[in-house]
Amino acid sequence: MKTEDGISFATLHDGSYFGEIEIIRKTYREFSVVSDTHCVLITLKKSIIYEDIILNHSDFFNTMIQ
């Protein structure tokens, strides 16, 4: 992730995820991500977080919010 002037402040690695906390907290996204290399991006609908992850995978959900 980079600031507006192009300074990197975070690097995501295989298996990383981002943007979920805004869905959980029901807030607007403050940041964007730009890939420097080819990547595979998978998106989730809000309903999957609420109807599946929270109900059926509480350990993973707790990890997400920490």
PAKOLFI-330868 format. One record per residue (C-alpha): residue number from 0; x, z negated, y negated. Coordinates in nm, 3 decimals, always signed. Layout:
PAKOLFI-330868
<NUM, <X, Z, Y>> ...
end
This chain:
PAKOLFI-330868
<0, <+0.000, +0.000, +0.000>> <1, <+0.125, +0.080, -0.347>> <2, <+0.057, -0.027, -0.702>> <3, <-0.065, +0.226, -0.958>> <4, <+0.295, +0.295, -1.061>> <5, <+0.396, +0.376, -0.704>> <6, <+0.558, +0.050, -0.597>> <7, <+0.491, -0.035, -0.232>> <8, <+0.368, -0.390, -0.176>> <9, <+0.248, -0.374, +0.184>> <10, <+0.324, -0.171, +0.492>> <11, <+0.071, -0.139, +0.772>> <12, <+0.182, -0.085, +1.130>> <13, <+0.020, +0.045, +1.449>> <14, <-0.298, -0.148, +1.516>> <15, <-0.335, -0.271, +1.158>> <16, <-0.669, -0.274, +0.985>> <17, <-0.781, -0.308, +0.625>> <18, <-1.097, -0.321, +0.415>> <19, <-1.290, -0.549, +0.648>> <20, <-1.277, -0.854, +0.423>> <21, <-1.471, -0.675, +0.149>> <22, <-1.746, -0.601, +0.400>> <23, <-1.752, -0.959, +0.526>> <24, <-1.753, -1.108, +0.175>> <25, <-1.990, -0.836, +0.046>> <26, <-1.760, -0.751, -0.245>> <27, <-1.627, -0.427, -0.387>> <28, <-1.300, -0.286, -0.262>> <29, <-1.017, -0.358, -0.504>> <30, <-0.743, -0.154, -0.337>> <31, <-0.685, +0.184, -0.178>> <32, <-0.444, +0.287, +0.093>> <33, <-0.230, +0.600, +0.102>> <34, <-0.051, +0.711, +0.416>> <35, <+0.310, +0.825, +0.385>> <36, <+0.301, +0.975, +0.735>> <37, <+0.049, +1.125, +0.976>> <38, <-0.192, +0.862, +1.102>> <39, <-0.515, +0.825, +1.293>> <40, <-0.782, +0.646, +1.095>> <41, <-1.090, +0.503, +1.260>> <42, <-1.382, +0.380, +1.054>> <43, <-1.642, +0.119, +1.140>> <44, <-1.994, +0.093, +1.007>> <45, <-2.090, -0.237, +0.848>> <46, <-2.345, -0.289, +1.123>> <47, <-2.071, -0.293, +1.388>> <48, <-1.898, -0.583, +1.216>> <49, <-2.222, -0.780, +1.184>> <50, <-2.394, -0.685, +1.508>> <51, <-2.100, -0.668, +1.746>> <52, <-1.778, -0.828, +1.625>> <53, <-1.931, -1.146, +1.478>> <54, <-2.173, -1.200, +1.767>> <55, <-1.963, -1.091, +2.064>> <56, <-1.600, -1.131, +1.957>> <57, <-1.589, -1.450, +1.753>> <58, <-1.218, -1.514, +1.823>> <59, <-1.126, -1.172, +1.682>> <60, <-1.364, -1.220, +1.389>> <61, <-1.197, -1.552, +1.304>> <62, <-0.860, -1.377, +1.311>> <63, <-0.994, -1.110, +1.075>> <64, <-1.111, -1.359, +0.813>> <65, <-0.788, -1.557, +0.821>> 
end
